[in-house]
Amino acid sequence: MPAARADAKRKRSVKTIRALARGVQVLRRLQQSGGMSLNDLYRATSLPKATLLRILLTLENEGLVWQRIVDDAFLASHSLHDNLVGSEEEARLAELASPLLEALTTKIRWPSVVAVPRLTHMEVIEATAPRSYFHHIELGPVGFQINMLLSATGRAYLAFCPDEEREAALDRLRHSQRSGDKMAHDRRWIDDVLATTRARGFAARDPRFGGNFDLTRRDYDDGRDSLAVPIMLNRRVVGCVNVTWIRRVMSQAKIVREFLDDVKAAAAKLAAQVEGSGTP
């Protein structure tokens, strides 16, 4: 019997592994998407939710998928890819950040985010509000834009990024038409704020900032305060870790005294993991 015919006959006689086929189906769905909820997968695959949960847990234990905290979406792990560029680098950063932020939030109870720089703002890529003791403090969602000059997160980036990168960012902000960016024209104020941030080793919200990108606290006040530290990879700031709390519950001084070291440790550990993974 010719080898090709014998091989085809042998393949017909061997049974496939149904559970493995289902797992591959789910993994392919996740790779083709930007993240899917359990309900999304149920609608896309028609597999029972109990089956999907077993598949997802198995894939997660094998390091093939992970679950984002901010919206509980499941995503394919970027350990499946050899070369990461652009948005894939940030997805890998979010994947590495997720368990570290969750551990930080469990310890300090206040919610946290990781945000990355864009041309004229910071953008949230992961947030732990749903897992926080103070879960009613909404942070995010993924893609949420944060003011670069007035927020703790933006200031942490500007204060610690390379000089040329900072100057380019400030030049873009000076050409912005958004009211929330108008302080970009006050260079003395910017230099003072960033010098203070570097001296402290962390960034704080501007007292006039109430959480809205363009409105001052007089017109919009979320009742919160924040601090942030950079995620440093060599001289680059690949993102920032932010912690947010309710002003009437805790003072900034107490947060700094009790939790700043934990926030810095989380950022340092994340930077080490990013460097070890070869990304960004």
N, C-alpha and C positions, 0 to 999 in steps of 0.2 A: 504494500500500500504506500503510495507517495507520501512524503513527510507532511506536506501541506494538508492532505485529506485526513491523515491521522491526527494532526494537531487540531483541526476543526472538529473532528469527532470527539476528541478528548474534552474540548471546551464545552461542547453540548452536554456532555455527561457530568460536568462539574457544576454544582449548584452555587449560585451567587449568595453573598451574605446580605440579607435584606437590611439589617440594621446599619451595616456599613454604607450601603447605597443611600439610605436615608440621611446618614450623617454627612455624606458628600454633597447631597442635595442641599442641605441646610447651609453647609459651609460655602457652597457656590453662591447661594442667594446672598449671604452676608458679604462675600467678596465683591459682588456686583452692585452693592448698595452702599450708602453712607451710614449705615446703621439701621437696624430693624428691631421693633419691639416684639414681644412674644405674640401679640395679636397680629402684627404684620406678617410674621412667619406663618402663623396659623392660616391666615387668608391666602398667603402665597403658595403654601405647600399642601394644605388640607390635612396635614398630620395632626393627630390629637395633641392637645397642649401638654398632657402628661408625657407623651413620647418626646415632644420637642424639648421639654425641660430636661429629660434624661440625656438627650443628644447634646444640648447646650452645656450641661454640667460636664459631660465627658470631654467635649471639645475644649472647654475652659481648663479642665484639669491637665489636659495635654498641651496647653499653651497655644491653642489654635484660635480661640476666640476670647474676648473679654467683654465685660459689661460696664458701660459708662454710667457714672453715678448720677449725673445731672438729670438724665431723662430715662435711665434704665434700659437704654438701647443696647443691643448686642452688636459687636463689630468683629470682623475678621482681624486676627492679630497680624501686625506688620512684621513679625518674625518669619512670616511665610515669604517675605520679599527680600531679595539680596541687596537691592539698591533702592534707596528712598530719596525722593526729591520733592520739593515744593510742599503741597498740602499733606503728602504722605509723611513727611518729616514731623509735621505738627500732630498728625494723628498718632504717630509713635510716641511723641512727647506726652500727649494726653493719656495714652495707654499706660505708660510708665508712671505718670503722675497719679492716676486714679487710686491705686491701693495706698500710696503714700499719703495722699490727701485724706483718704478715709481714716487711716490710722491717726493722723493729726487731729481730725475732727472728733474722733472718738475720745481722744485724750483731753482736748481743750473745750469740747462741746460746741464752740462757735463755728459757723460754716466758713469754708475756704473756696477760693477759685485759683485756677491757673489761667493766665491770659498771656497772649503773645502780641508783639507790636505789629501794627499795620502802618500805612503811610502817615495817617493823621490821627490815629486812635489806637487803643488796645482792644483786643478781642478775646472773649471768653472761649476756652476750648474744653474746660471741665470745671464742675462745681459740685460741692458736697452738701448743699442745703437740704436735699431730701433725706440725708443720713444724719443730719445734725440734731442735737437735743433741741435747738431753737430752729426747728424745721420751717416755722412760719416766716423766717427771713428768706425771701426769694432772691436767689442769685442766678445769673445767667439770663436766658438760656444760652446754649452754644451759639456763638455768633454775635452775642450781645456786645455793643460798642461802648467803650469806656473812655471818658475824657482823658487825654494824655497829660494835660498841664495841671489839672485840679485834683485828680484822683491819686490815691496812694499808689495804685498799680502803675499808672503812667509815670509818676515821679520816680519810682524805683527803676524803671527802665531808663529814663532820661539821665538820671544821676550817675548810673554805673555803666552805660554803654560807651563804646569808643567815641572819641571826640568828633571825628568826621561824621559818624552816624548820627550823633546828637545834632550837629549843626545842620545836617540835611533835613532832619525831622523838624527842627525849629523853623527852618526856612519854609517848609511846606505849611506849617501852622500859621506863619505870618501871612501867607497867601490864602488862607482859609476864609470863607465868608460866614462861618458859623459863629454865633455870639459866644459860645463856650470856649472858643480859641482866641478871643481878643487879647488876652494877657500875653500872648506870644510877642506882642510889640514892646513889652516892657522888659528889656534885657537885664536891667539891674535887678529887678524882682526875681526873674528866672534864675540868675546866677546865685542870688542869696538863698533861694529855696533849694536849689540843687546842692549848694555847699553845705547847708544845714542837713540835708538828707544824707550826704556822704559822711558827715561827721557823726551823725546818730547811728549809721549803719542800717537804717530802715527808712521807709517813706511813710508819710502820714497825709491824710486828706487835708485839703485847704479848708480852713474854717468856714469859708463862704460856700462850700460845695455840699449840696444836699442829695446827691445821687443822680440828678438829671443832667444830661450832657450839656445843655445850653442854659438852663435856668439856675439862678442863685438860690441859696437856702431860704431866702426871704419869700420866694415864690414856690419852691418845692423842697420839702424836707422829709427824707425817709427815716429820720430819727436814728441814723446809724453813724458809726465811725469805722475807719479801716486803717490797717497798716499793711505794708507790703515789702517784700525783699526780692532781690533779683535771683534768677537761676543762672549762675555764671558758668560758662564753658570756655575755659581759657580767658580771653578778654571780652568774649561775646556775652550779651544778655539774650538767651534764647527764649526767655519768658519770665514771668514774675508770679510769686505765690502771694496771695492776698488773704487776710483774715478780716471778717466783718462782724461787728457786734452792735448791740443797742446802747446808745450813749447813756440813757438813764439807768441802765443796769450796771455798767462797769465804766470806769474812767480809762482813758488812754494810758495813763501812768501805770495803772494796775495791770492792764493787758500786757504792756511792755515788760513789767517786772515779772509776771507769772508765765507768759507764753512766748515772748520773743525768741528765746533760745530754741524752743520747739519748732517755731516757724523757720528759723534759720537752718536748723538741722534737717528739716524736711526738704528745703530748697537745695542744700548741699548734697543730700543723699540722691535727690532726683538728678542733679547735675552729674554726679558720679555714675549713675545708671545710664544716663544719656551718653556719656563719654564711653562707657563700657560697651554700649550697643552699637557704637559707630554712627549715631545720628543725634542731632541733625548735622 
